[in-house]
């Protein structure tokens, strides 16, 4: 469980104070780290995150520099670590080329997302997928609980989406030029009331919907009030329905693998190549796959859902190989295939390609190794690594802010 809070609109002293207090009360949903994304109307932005409670973030020079700007958007997150170590790198928000976002929830099956092996935190993997494939494609691969808030620079939109497993509430002020949100409704009524901000009814973002607010004109003389968002259906990954098959007289429940039809041509323990021919069904974490061999026989096998996702068997036409481990009964003329030897006959997935980045003294290291080396944060202030970071050794660095402070740089070196 994590907490999401935020504000967008005409910034005032009251709104800045309200945002800060929302982060403070939101700590009950996540004490492990705190992060904020701030964006001005002119496009200046920063992502600041720290391990620990909000007070530790508020005391940092980088947060102070960000918050004194006239921020048009403030997006906050309090993390309760479920996947990945507790460090500033794994704290939210996560930043990509065009996307900055936060997530509340935990995925059941991260392997459905692209390049899943490269990401320790499932939340970061979600936003990588949105960056590469867009939300419409990504949402169908999100298997688990989620409430998402993100800014997409490509169309300058502020986006919200959740499923039934996570809550997310919002309201506007009385003049409708400010929008506030939080994971729990009482946070909004309590904090806004405490700061004298009159507001409308606190409402919940609807389940399985994608709300996108166009930020281009919002806050200008052309569009002083909160624009009406575009709303589209957005349904997360749904396991396929169970395939019900009726077999004649022969049923072998102990094996859990059955097959019917087809003329017996292969022998027991033959290795066969078969093509997935059905819409696979899922039940209790197992996937039923049926296929046709090169000789026209019908074979079938149960796979774990994780293995099925890895082998892309949800797509008809995928070719697999397996060993026949049961001769069919004479009256049934079907085959069972040993799932232990099933493997994909196709090029390797792109996630197997290792991406390299520059480390200490120009050493080329994998992205995974880079994240390990910078996990503790800046050697001076514990902030996260950024474009302007300076390596001090193979395991230590100064963040872009500290590296530009001559007094700190001289001491560290």
C-alpha positions in Angstrom: 0.0 0.0 0.0 1.2 3.5 -0.9 -0.3 6.9 -1.0 -0.9 9.4 -3.8 -1.6 13.1 -3.3 -1.4 16.1 -5.6 -2.5 19.5 -6.9 -2.9 21.2 -10.3 -4.0 24.7 -11.1 -3.4 28.3 -10.0 -0.8 28.1 -7.2 -1.3 30.0 -4.0 0.3 30.0 -0.6 -2.7 28.1 0.7 -2.4 25.4 -2.0 1.3 24.9 -1.5 0.7 24.5 2.3 -2.2 22.1 1.6 0.0 20.0 -0.7 2.7 19.8 2.0 0.2 18.7 4.6 -1.4 16.2 2.3 2.1 14.6 2.0 2.4 14.6 5.8 -0.9 12.9 6.6 -0.4 10.5 3.6 2.6 9.1 5.5 0.3 6.6 7.2 0.0 4.8 3.8 3.8 4.7 3.3 6.6 5.6 5.7 9.5 4.2 3.6 10.2 7.1 1.2 8.7 10.3 -0.1 8.8 11.9 -3.6 7.5 14.9 -5.4 7.2 16.0 -9.0 6.9 19.8 -9.6 6.1 21.4 -12.9 5.7 25.1 -13.7 3.5 26.6 -16.4 6.7 27.4 -18.4 7.9 23.7 -18.4 10.5 23.9 -15.7 10.3 20.8 -13.6 12.1 18.7 -11.0 11.7 15.3 -9.4 12.8 15.2 -5.7 12.7 12.0 -3.6 14.2 10.8 -0.3 14.2 7.7 1.8 12.1 8.2 4.9 9.4 10.5 6.1 8.3 13.8 4.4 10.2 15.9 6.9 13.4 14.6 5.6 12.4 15.6 2.0 11.3 19.1 3.2 14.7 19.7 4.8 16.5 19.1 1.5 17.8 22.1 -0.5 16.5 20.6 -3.7 12.9 20.5 -2.4 13.2 24.0 -1.2 14.4 25.2 -4.6 11.5 23.4 -6.3 8.7 24.5 -4.0 9.5 28.2 -4.1 8.8 28.2 -7.8 5.3 28.9 -9.1 4.4 25.2 -9.6 1.4 24.6 -11.8 1.5 20.8 -10.9 2.6 19.0 -7.8 2.4 15.2 -7.7 3.3 13.5 -4.5 3.9 9.9 -3.3 4.5 8.1 0.0 5.9 4.7 -0.5 5.3 1.5 1.4 7.8 -0.9 -0.1 6.4 -4.1 -1.4 8.8 -4.9 -4.3 12.4 -3.6 -4.4 14.7 -2.3 -1.8 14.1 0.8 0.2 16.3 3.4 -1.4 16.0 6.7 -3.2 16.2 5.0 -6.6 13.2 2.9 -6.0 11.2 5.8 -4.6 8.4 7.3 -6.7 7.9 9.3 -8.9 9.5 7.5 -11.8 10.8 9.6 -14.7 11.3 8.6 -18.3 11.8 10.7 -21.5 8.2 11.9 -21.7 6.5 10.3 -18.7 6.6 11.0 -14.9 4.3 9.0 -12.8 3.4 7.4 -9.4 1.7 4.1 -8.6 -0.2 2.7 -5.6 -0.5 -1.1 -5.8 1.3 -4.3 -6.3 1.4 -6.5 -9.5 0.7 -10.2 -9.4 2.5 -10.9 -12.7 5.1 -8.4 -13.7 6.3 -10.7 -16.5 3.5 -9.5 -18.7 5.2 -6.1 -19.0 8.0 -5.4 -21.5 11.6 -5.7 -20.3 10.4 -6.9 -16.9 13.8 -8.4 -16.1 15.3 -4.9 -16.1 13.1 -3.5 -13.4 13.3 -4.3 -9.7 10.2 -2.3 -8.9 7.0 -3.2 -10.8 5.8 0.4 -10.6 8.8 1.6 -12.6 8.1 -1.1 -15.1 4.6 0.1 -15.7 5.8 3.6 -16.6 8.5 2.2 -18.9 5.7 0.4 -20.7 3.6 3.6 -21.0 6.6 5.4 -22.4 7.3 2.7 -25.0 3.8 1.4 -25.9 1.3 4.0 -24.5 -1.3 3.5 -21.8 -3.9 1.8 -24.0 -1.6 -1.1 -24.6 0.0 -1.1 -21.2 -3.2 -1.3 -19.1 -4.1 -4.7 -20.7 -0.8 -6.0 -19.3 -1.2 -4.7 -15.7 -2.1 -7.8 -13.7 -2.7 -6.7 -10.1 -3.8 -3.7 -8.0 -3.2 -0.2 -9.3 -4.0 3.5 -8.9 -1.9 5.6 -11.3 -1.2 9.3 -11.8 1.1 10.5 -14.5 2.1 13.4 -16.7 2.7 12.7 -20.4 4.7 15.5 -22.0 3.9 14.2 -25.5 0.3 15.6 -25.3 0.8 17.6 -22.1 -1.8 15.7 -20.3 -2.4 14.8 -16.6 -3.7 11.2 -16.3 -5.5 9.2 -13.7 -6.6 5.5 -13.7 -7.4 2.9 -11.1 -9.0 -0.5 -10.7 -11.3 -1.8 -8.0 -8.4 -2.8 -5.7 -7.2 0.8 -5.0 -8.9 4.0 -4.2 -8.3 7.6 -5.5 -10.4 10.7 -4.7 -10.5 14.2 -6.1 -12.2 17.6 -5.7 -12.0 21.1 -7.0 -12.0 24.4 -5.1 -15.0 26.6 -5.3 -13.7 28.7 -8.2 -12.8 25.5 -10.1 -9.3 26.7 -10.9 -7.6 24.1 -8.6 -7.9 20.3 -8.5 -6.7 18.3 -5.6 -6.4 14.5 -5.2 -5.5 11.9 -2.6 -5.8 8.2 -1.9 -8.3 8.7 0.9 -11.3 11.1 0.9 -10.8 12.3 4.5 -7.4 13.6 3.7 -8.9 16.1 1.2 -11.7 17.3 3.5 -9.4 17.6 6.5 -6.4 19.3 5.0 -8.3 21.6 2.6 -10.7 22.7 5.4 -7.7 23.2 7.8 -6.2 25.6 5.2 -9.4 27.5 4.5 -9.8 26.2 0.9 -13.5 25.9 0.1 -14.1 23.0 -2.2 -16.8 21.0 -4.0 -17.9 17.5 -3.4 -15.1 14.9 -2.9 -15.6 12.3 -5.6 -13.9 9.0 -6.6 -12.3 8.4 -9.9 -14.4 5.6 -11.4 -13.0 2.1 -11.8 -11.5 0.9 -15.1 -11.5 4.4 -16.7 -8.7 6.6 -18.0 -9.1 10.3 -17.2 -6.9 12.6 -19.3 -6.8 16.4 -18.5 -5.5 18.6 -21.3 -3.0 21.0 -19.7 -2.2 23.1 -22.7 -4.6 26.0 -22.0 -5.6 25.2 -18.4 -4.7 28.1 -16.1 -4.6 30.7 -19.0 -7.1 33.4 -19.8 -8.5 31.0 -22.5 -9.2 28.3 -19.9 -9.0 29.6 -16.3 -11.0 26.7 -14.8 -10.4 23.0 -14.7 -11.0 21.5 -18.2 -13.4 18.6 -18.6 -11.2 15.4 -19.0 -11.5 12.9 -21.8 -12.6 9.6 -20.3 -12.0 6.2 -21.9 -12.5 2.6 -20.9 -9.3 1.1 -19.5 -9.4 -2.4 -18.2 -6.4 -4.2 -16.7 -5.2 -7.6 -17.5 -8.0 -10.2 -17.1 -7.2 -13.9 -17.1 -8.8 -15.7 -20.0 -11.9 -17.8 -19.2 -11.5 -21.4 -18.4 -11.8 -23.6 -21.5 -14.3 -26.3 -20.8 -13.8 -29.5 -22.8 -15.9 -32.6 -22.7 -14.0 -35.8 -23.3 -15.5 -39.1 -24.0 -14.5 -42.0 -21.8 -10.8 -41.4 -21.2 -9.9 -38.8 -18.5 -6.6 -38.7 -16.6 -7.0 -36.2 -13.8 -3.8 -37.0 -12.1 -1.7 -35.9 -15.0 -3.7 -32.7 -15.6 -2.8 -32.9 -19.3 -5.1 -34.4 -21.9 -5.6 -34.3 -25.6 -8.2 -35.6 -28.0 -8.7 -36.2 -31.7 -6.1 -36.8 -34.4 -4.7 -39.9 -36.0 -2.0 -41.6 -33.9 1.3 -41.2 -35.9 3.9 -40.1 -33.3 5.2 -42.5 -30.7 5.6 -42.2 -26.9 8.6 -40.0 -26.0 8.8 -38.5 -29.5 9.7 -34.8 -29.5 7.1 -32.9 -31.4 6.7 -29.3 -32.7 3.1 -28.0 -32.4 1.4 -24.8 -33.1 -1.0 -23.2 -30.5 -4.4 -23.5 -32.1 -6.9 -22.5 -29.3 -7.6 -19.4 -27.3 -5.8 -20.5 -24.1 -7.9 -20.7 -20.9 -6.6 -19.9 -17.4 -7.6 -21.6 -14.2 -5.9 -21.4 -10.8 -2.6 -20.1 -12.3 -2.5 -22.8 -15.0 -3.0 -22.2 -18.7 -4.5 -24.9 -21.0 -2.9 -24.9 -24.4 -4.0 -27.0 -27.3 -2.0 -27.4 -30.5 -1.6 -29.2 -33.8 1.5 -31.1 -34.8 3.1 -31.2 -38.2 1.4 -34.6 -38.7 -2.1 -33.2 -37.8 -2.4 -34.7 -34.4 -4.0 -32.8 -31.5 -1.8 -32.4 -28.4 -2.3 -30.4 -25.3 -0.6 -29.3 -22.1 -1.1 -27.3 -18.9 1.5 -24.6 -18.3 1.9 -22.2 -15.3 0.6 -18.7 -16.1 4.1 -17.2 -15.7 5.6 -19.7 -18.2 2.8 -19.2 -20.6 3.3 -15.4 -20.6 7.1 -15.9 -21.1 6.4 -18.2 -24.1 3.7 -15.9 -25.5 1.3 -18.8 -25.8 -1.6 -16.4 -25.5 -1.1 -15.7 -29.2 -2.5 -18.3 -31.5 0.2 -19.5 -34.0 3.0 -19.6 -31.4 5.2 -22.7 -32.0 6.3 -24.8 -29.1 8.1 -28.1 -28.7 7.5 -30.8 -26.2 7.9 -34.5 -25.6 4.9 -36.9 -25.8 4.7 -38.5 -22.3 1.4 -40.4 -22.7 0.2 -42.6 -25.4 -3.6 -42.1 -26.1 -6.2 -44.6 -25.2 -7.3 -46.5 -28.3 -10.8 -45.0 -28.1 -9.6 -41.5 -27.6 -6.7 -41.1 -30.0 -5.0 -38.1 -28.4 -1.7 -37.2 -26.8 -0.4 -35.6 -23.6 2.8 -33.5 -23.8 5.4 -33.3 -21.1 5.3 -29.6 -19.9 8.8 -29.8 -18.4 10.3 -29.8 -21.9 8.1 -27.3 -23.6 10.1 -24.4 -24.9 9.6 -21.6 -27.3 10.8 -21.9 -30.9 11.3 -18.2 -31.7 14.0 -15.5 -31.4 14.8 -14.3 -27.9 12.6 -11.6 -26.3 14.1 -8.1 -26.6 14.3 -7.9 -22.8 17.2 -10.4 -23.0 19.3 -7.7 -24.7 21.5 -5.9 -22.1 21.5 -2.1 -22.3 24.9 -0.5 -21.3 25.5 2.9 -19.7 28.7 4.8 -18.6 30.0 4.3 -15.1 33.0 5.4 -13.2 35.8 6.6 -15.5 33.8 5.7 -18.5 33.4 2.0 -17.7 30.5 0.6 -19.6 28.1 -1.3 -17.3 24.6 -2.7 -17.6 21.6 -0.7 -16.5 21.0 -3.2 -13.7 24.6 -2.8 -12.4 24.2 1.0 -12.7 21.1 0.9 -10.5 22.9 -1.2 -7.9 25.8 1.2 -7.7 23.7 4.3 -7.3 21.0 2.8 -5.0 22.3 4.5 -1.8 22.0 7.9 -3.4 24.3 10.9 -3.5 27.4 10.5 -1.2 26.6 13.9 0.2 22.8 14.4 0.4 21.5 10.9 -0.6 19.6 12.3 -3.6 19.1 10.2 -6.7 21.4 10.0 -9.7 20.7 12.4 -12.6 22.2 13.6 -15.8 24.6 15.9 -14.1 25.9 13.4 -11.6 29.7 13.0 -11.0 31.3 9.7 -10.1 33.7 9.8 -7.1 34.5 6.0 -7.3 32.9 2.9 -8.7 30.4 2.9 -5.9 29.9 6.6 -5.0 28.7 9.7 -6.8 27.6 13.3 -6.3 24.2 14.3 -7.6 23.9 17.1 -10.1 23.1 19.7 -7.4 25.9 18.8 -5.0 28.5 18.4 -7.9 27.8 22.1 -8.8 28.4 23.3 -5.2 32.1 24.0 -5.2 32.6 23.6 -1.4 30.9 20.2 -1.4 32.8 19.1 -4.6 36.2 20.0 -3.1 35.5 18.2 0.2 34.2 15.1 -1.6 37.3 14.9 -3.8 
